[in-house]
């Protein structure tokens, strides 16, 4: 739990682009902790870009020391823990050959605040956010359904399956976000949304998509045919036993 924070001076030579904590303040906090004072669990800084994801500069500065990094931005806040990751690359024998090196990556840590934006995923591995979003529930998540549906577009992402499974439980509120995908130009997204979300809607809800699926099945675009979105629509209509 974060009980308090302390603002300190940014002593970086380029404060408009990077940050460096005043070492005097840092040493004072560590000294107070050793003397029985509050535990210093991490550091926080802001991103003027509005994106609360760690930047390449953050990764270059961070250490895998167990401390948390809180990033505050116009797009919300996100909590991260720097971790050491193996570096992999391509080789003739093994497309995932270990280079022998490591680099700093960031693992998302759930941060529960009064702002629903702080629960929105930022990476394809943010699986921990899904149960927190489910707990917040509808209508709290209503403004973000299109964005959340976007995390189901690639079934290889760790977050895709859990996100799709939860979104399907929302029922009728998912109809319009699904229609926007079905009337878009991304055939691959249509396939994944149909198989991942629409397929598992309750019968009384998915009936609202029958007209959209018929249109996709009967009048597909070239991109739809290429990704076999029209075939997917026909399969679902058959599975739902829609005739005529």
N, C-alpha and C positions, 0 to 999 in steps of 0.2 A: 504494500500500500504506500502511495506517495502522500506523506503528511504535510510536507512543506517544501518550498524551493527558495533558492537564493539567487538573485540577479547579480552578475559580476561583469567586469569590464572585458570587452573583446579587445585583446591587445595585438590582433593580427595586423600585419603591414598592409593587408588588403581587406579591411573589414566589410567592404561592400560585396565581396565574393566568398570569403572564408572566415572562419572564426578560430580563435585561440584563447582559451580560458586564462585569465590572469593567474600565473603560477602562485602568487602570494595568497590569493583567495583559496586556491586549490589546496595548498599546503596547510592553511589554517583550518579548513574543513576536515582534512585527514587527521590533523593533530587533535582537534576537538573530538573526533570519533574515537581515537585511541584512548582519550581521557574519559571515555564513557558517555560521550555526547551522542547526537543523532547519527545513525548510519548513513553514509553517503552511498546511495544505491546507483547513481548514474549522473548523466549530464543532459542538458537540454539546450537546444538552439532553434532558431527560426529559419524558414526558407522563404525568402521574398517571392520565389517563383510560384508559390501556392501549392506545391506538391510536397506532401509529408514523407516521401520516400527518400532513403539515403542516396546521396549523390556519389559520383565517382570520387570527388574530393573527400567526402565523409569516409569512404572506404580506405582511402590512402592515409587518413589520419587516425583511424580507429585501431584499437588493440583488442584482442580477444581476452579481456581481463575480467569478464563476468559482469561488468557494469552495463547498465541500461542506457540507451540513447532515446530521448524523447525529442521528436521533431514537431514543431508547431508551425502551421502554415494556414493560409486562407482556406485551404481545402480540408481543414480539420487537423487533428493530432494523431500521431502514430508512435508506438513504442517498439523499439528494436533492441536486439542483443547482438553485438558483433561476435562472429564465430569464425574459426579458422577452417577453410575449405580446401580440399585437394583440387589441383588444377588438372583438367583433362584436356586432351587434344586429339587431333586426327593422326592416324598413322596407316601405313600400308596393311599391317596385320590386324590392327584392332582400332575401330573407329572411336573407342573411348579409352585410349591409352593414357595412363597416368604419367604426367610429365615429370613427376618427382617434386614439384613445387607446391606451394600453398598460397592462398590469398585470403583476404578478409571479406566475408560476406555478412549478411544481416538476416537474423531470424526474427520474424514478427512475433511480438508478445502481445496478447490481448490487453486492451486498455478500455476499461468501462467508464464512460463519462455520461453526462446528460445530453451529449450531442451524438445523434445516430451516425453522423459522418465519420466519427472516430472508430466505427465498427466496419466501415466499408473496406473490402479487400484492396490491396495494393500490388500483390504479386500472386502468381498462379499457385503458390504454396500456402496461401493464407487460409487453410482449412479450418483453423481454430476460430475464425470469425463467423462461420456459418451457424453454429449453435447459439452464439451470442445474438446474431441477427434474428434467429428464430425466436429467441426469448423476447427480444424487443417487439417482434410481431408486426402484423398489419393493423392499423394504417401507418405506423411509424416508418415503415420501409417504403411506403407508397411512392415517394418522389424518386426513388432510386431503382425501381424495378427493371428499367431498361438496362441500366449499368450492371445490375446483378445478373441479369439474363446473359449479358455479354461474357460472363465468366464460365458459361456452359458451352461456348462455341468450339472449344478444342477438347475432345474427350481424353486427350493425353495429359491434360493438366490435373494435378492432384485435387484441385478445388472443384473441378467440373462436376463430378459425380455427386458429391454431397450437396453442392449448390442446386443442381437440377432436381434432386430428390426433394429438397425442402421447398423450392419454388412451386413444384407441382402440388404441394399440400395447400398452397394459398388459394387455389381454385379460381373463381371468376375474376379476381383482380389481375390474373396473368393473361387474360384473353387479349387485351389491347397491346401489351408488350409483345406477345407472340405474333399478333397480326402485323405489327410494324416490321418484324423480322421477315415474315412471309411475303410481305409486299415490298421488301427491299431487294437489293441486287446480289447479296451474298448467298449463293446456293449452298455452300458448305455450312454456313450458320443455320440455314433453314433445316437441313438434314439433322444437325445436332440438336436443335431446339425441338424438332418434331419427335425424335427418338428419345431425347433425354427428359423433356418436360411434358409436351402435349400428350404423349402416349400414356402418361400416368395420371392425367387429370380424371376426376370423377366423371362418369358417363353424362350426368346432367350438365356438366360444365363444358366438356369437350364437344358437345353438340353445337356449341356456339362457334366452333371452328370449321364445321363441315363445309360451309360455302367457300371458305378460303382454301381448304384442301382441294375441293373440286376445281377451283380456278387454277390452282397450281398444277393439278394433275392433267387438266385439259388444255391449258394455255401456258405452258412453261416457256421461259426465256431460254436463250442458248446457254447461259450460265447455269440455269436450273437443270437443263439436260446434261450438261457436262458433269455436274456434281450429283446427278441422279436424284435431285430433289423431287422431281415429278413422280418418279418411281416410288419414292418414300411416301409421298402423299397417297398414291394409289394403294400401297400396302396398308397404310393406316386406315383408309376408308374401308378396305376389305376386312381388316381386323375388327373394326368397329361395326361391321355388318351394315354399312350404309349402301343402299341400292338406289337406282333411279337417277 
